[in-house]
Structures are given as structure tokens and as C-alpha cells.
Amino acid sequence: MIIGRRAPLHWIADAKRVCKPGAVLIALCPMEEPIPAWSSKLPSRLHYENSGRHTGSGSIHQSVDNRLHQAGLMLDSGWGFDVPEVFASREALYNMITWGLPAQQVPPIEDIATKLDGIFDRYATLAGIELRHCRYLWRAFIH
């Protein structure tokens, strides 16, 4: 069995060579996910699409199908998931949007507190601010 998580798909080309017949290939891949409406309310360097966490655009379904076809394999099944991550406070949202940025690029929370409060006022549910994470789980077999 080969299991991949958030990995590139280039390994599929070698799957038939390195696996015995009957092997199962399973991967969990990021799918295109919507950019949150609140992202544009932040300073541009903190926009979600600039964070490195955004998966960008493109059809992962088509990419998987193409890679499997090129390797002489077929998709057995695939499932799409849309799982929200919820941030209950402006501090939690701030920590997410600044995570991984070089320290010199991270504004103090006090500098953007008004923007964060505005985001919560306009976009939050009772649970907090929701960020959607879209994933594609697929399976194929080596015959």
C-alpha cells in the first residue's frame, strides 16, 4: 500500500514498477478552495492567498485521472471533502494568518486589531470565523 498526504503526484508514474499486483494507492490531495471574503480586508501581505496555505486553482480530479492514465492505471474511487476550520477569537485568526511568516513581516496584533474586529463583526458565525479546507481522497489499485 502506498499512502500519500498533500504530496505531489509525480510518484504515480513509478507505482506499477515498485508495487506488486494488488497494491492499493491512496492519496489525500488539496483541492481548489474558496478564498475567504474577509481576506481582502487584511493588509495585502496577510491575504489568505499569499499565506502559503491556500491550495490555489486547478482541478485535482483531472490531474489525478491524467497521472493514473499515463501510468496505465485507473481511478477506483474518489471522494471530495469540505471541512471547515473555525477560529473562535481574533487572536486565533491572527495566529493562523501570521503563522510561518518571517518575523519582520508580521505586524503586531494591535496594528490590525480593528481590521480583525471588523472581520468578526461582519463574517463570524456564533462559533467564530470559518475557513474551508477542501480535499480529495482517491484510491486506485495496481493490477
LOMARZA-253876 format. One record per residue (C-alpha): residue number from 1; x, y, z negated. Coordinates in nm, 4 decimals. Last residue first. Layout:
<recs>
REC num       c1       c2       c3
REC NUM        X        Y        Z
...
</recs>
This chain:
<recs>
REC num       c1       c2       c3
REC 143  -0.3477  -0.4846   1.1376
REC 142  -0.2241  -0.1989   0.9159
REC 141  -0.5246  -0.0446   0.7462
REC 140  -0.6503   0.3131   0.7247
REC 139  -0.7932   0.5228   0.4430
REC 138  -0.8740   0.8910   0.4016
REC 137  -0.9265   1.1419   0.1254
REC 136  -0.9824   1.4989   0.2484
REC 135  -0.9570   1.7843   0.0012
REC 134  -1.1225   2.1223  -0.0542
REC 133  -1.0370   2.3255  -0.3633
REC 132  -1.2899   2.5977  -0.4427
REC 131  -1.2098   2.8757  -0.6888
REC 130  -1.4845   2.9693  -0.9329
REC 129  -1.4672   3.2682  -1.1648
REC 128  -1.6320   3.2109  -1.5018
REC 127  -1.8764   2.9620  -1.6565
REC 126  -2.1716   3.2030  -1.6621
REC 125  -2.0935   3.2830  -1.2997
REC 124  -1.8304   3.5383  -1.2070
REC 123  -1.8291   3.7370  -0.8825
REC 122  -1.9211   4.1019  -0.9534
REC 121  -1.8366   4.1634  -1.3187
REC 120  -1.5512   3.9122  -1.3154
REC 119  -1.3925   4.0753  -1.0100
REC 118  -1.4398   4.4201  -1.1621
REC 117  -1.2701   4.3042  -1.4839
REC 116  -0.9792   4.1723  -1.2780
REC 115  -0.9491   4.5036  -1.0918
REC 114  -0.9566   4.6992  -1.4187
REC 113  -0.6971   4.4666  -1.5731
REC 112  -0.4591   4.5162  -1.2779
REC 111  -0.1850   4.7225  -1.4453
REC 110  -0.2572   4.5751  -1.7912
REC 109  -0.1860   4.2274  -1.6552
REC 108   0.1715   4.3349  -1.5884
REC 107   0.2508   4.3256  -1.2174
REC 106   0.4274   4.0137  -1.0957
REC 105   0.6597   4.0753  -0.8009
REC 104   0.9779   4.1212  -1.0102
REC 103   0.9015   3.7965  -1.1929
REC 102   0.9126   3.5931  -0.8705
REC 101   0.5694   3.4456  -0.8061
REC 100   0.5050   3.0869  -0.9143
REC  99   0.1877   3.1584  -1.1066
REC  98   0.0642   3.5147  -1.0505
REC  97  -0.2816   3.4277  -0.9158
REC  96  -0.3331   3.1452  -1.1648
REC  95  -0.2127   3.3348  -1.4728
REC  94  -0.4296   3.6357  -1.3802
REC  93  -0.7356   3.4108  -1.3455
REC  92  -0.6705   3.2632  -1.6917
REC  91  -0.6177   3.6103  -1.8377
REC  90  -0.9390   3.7356  -1.6719
REC  89  -1.1237   3.4619  -1.8546
REC  88  -1.3205   3.1459  -1.7826
REC  87  -1.1327   3.0394  -1.4710
REC  86  -1.3159   2.7587  -1.2919
REC  85  -1.1659   2.5128  -1.0438
REC  84  -1.4236   2.3898  -0.7963
REC  83  -1.4010   2.0570  -0.6153
REC  82  -1.5040   2.0318  -0.2517
REC  81  -1.4373   1.6764  -0.1378
REC  80  -1.4326   1.5254   0.2095
REC  79  -1.4297   1.1494   0.2559
REC  78  -1.2624   0.9382   0.5185
REC  77  -1.2930   0.5830   0.6397
REC  76  -1.1164   0.3192   0.8487
REC  75  -0.9095   0.5593   1.0599
REC  74  -0.7402   0.3705   1.3379
REC  73  -0.3784   0.2797   1.4042
REC  72  -0.1596   0.2712   1.7153
REC  71   0.0863   0.5251   1.5712
REC  70  -0.0336   0.7980   1.8093
REC  69  -0.3942   0.7152   1.7102
REC  68  -0.3092   0.7475   1.3385
REC  67  -0.1420   1.0842   1.3925
REC  66  -0.4326   1.2132   1.6049
REC  65  -0.7001   1.0961   1.3604
REC  64  -0.5113   1.2514   1.0671
REC  63  -0.4682   1.5826   1.2503
REC  62  -0.8336   1.5853   1.3614
REC  61  -0.9594   1.5316   1.0075
REC  60  -0.7095   1.7886   0.8752
REC  59  -0.8773   2.0527   1.0907
REC  58  -0.6914   2.3787   1.0827
REC  57  -0.6754   2.6727   0.8507
REC  56  -0.4753   2.7688   0.5491
REC  55  -0.4170   2.5498   0.2468
REC  54  -0.4105   2.8357  -0.0034
REC  53  -0.1808   2.7642  -0.2983
REC  52   0.1180   2.9567  -0.1587
REC  51  -0.0204   3.2742  -0.3142
REC  50  -0.0496   3.4867   0.0008
REC  49  -0.3969   3.3546   0.0935
REC  48  -0.5056   3.4179  -0.2662
REC  47  -0.4221   3.7874  -0.2430
REC  46  -0.1668   3.8821  -0.5110
REC  45   0.0805   4.0579  -0.2788
REC  44  -0.2146   4.2502  -0.1347
REC  43  -0.3158   4.4090  -0.4678
REC  42  -0.6436   4.2461  -0.5743
REC  41  -0.9975   4.3205  -0.4491
REC  40  -0.9305   4.1233  -0.1293
REC  39  -0.9153   3.8005  -0.3326
REC  38  -1.2668   3.8517  -0.4706
REC  37  -1.4297   3.7071  -0.1593
REC  36  -1.2455   3.3797  -0.2214
REC  35  -1.0602   3.2491   0.0838
REC  34  -1.2510   2.9441   0.1992
REC  33  -1.0790   2.6099   0.2110
REC  32  -0.9235   2.4263   0.5007
REC  31  -0.8488   2.0764   0.3839
REC  30  -0.5683   1.9574   0.1573
REC  29  -0.4801   1.5913   0.2023
REC  28  -0.5337   1.2857  -0.0168
REC  27  -0.3786   0.9846   0.1508
REC  26  -0.4406   0.6115   0.1579
REC  25  -0.2705   0.3565   0.3846
REC  24  -0.3537  -0.0067   0.3181
REC  23  -0.1283  -0.2942   0.4162
REC  22  -0.2965  -0.5934   0.5765
REC  21  -0.0164  -0.6510   0.8250
REC  20   0.3150  -0.5762   0.6557
REC  19   0.4343  -0.2191   0.6269
REC  18   0.7607  -0.0554   0.7359
REC  17   0.7196  -0.0557   1.1139
REC  16   0.3435  -0.0019   1.1205
REC  15   0.3739   0.2955   0.8806
REC  14   0.6552   0.4697   1.0688
REC  13   0.4389   0.7170   1.2663
REC  12   0.2220   0.7744   0.9581
REC  11   0.5211   0.9281   0.7766
REC  10   0.4782   1.2563   0.9689
REC   9   0.1542   1.3335   0.7834
REC   8   0.2843   1.5923   0.5397
REC   7   0.2192   1.5107   0.1758
REC   6  -0.0525   1.6550  -0.0418
REC   5  -0.0811   1.3114  -0.2040
REC   4   0.0270   0.9958  -0.0242
REC   3  -0.0377   0.6337  -0.1147
REC   2   0.1209   0.3481   0.0782
REC   1   0.0000   0.0000   0.0000
</recs>
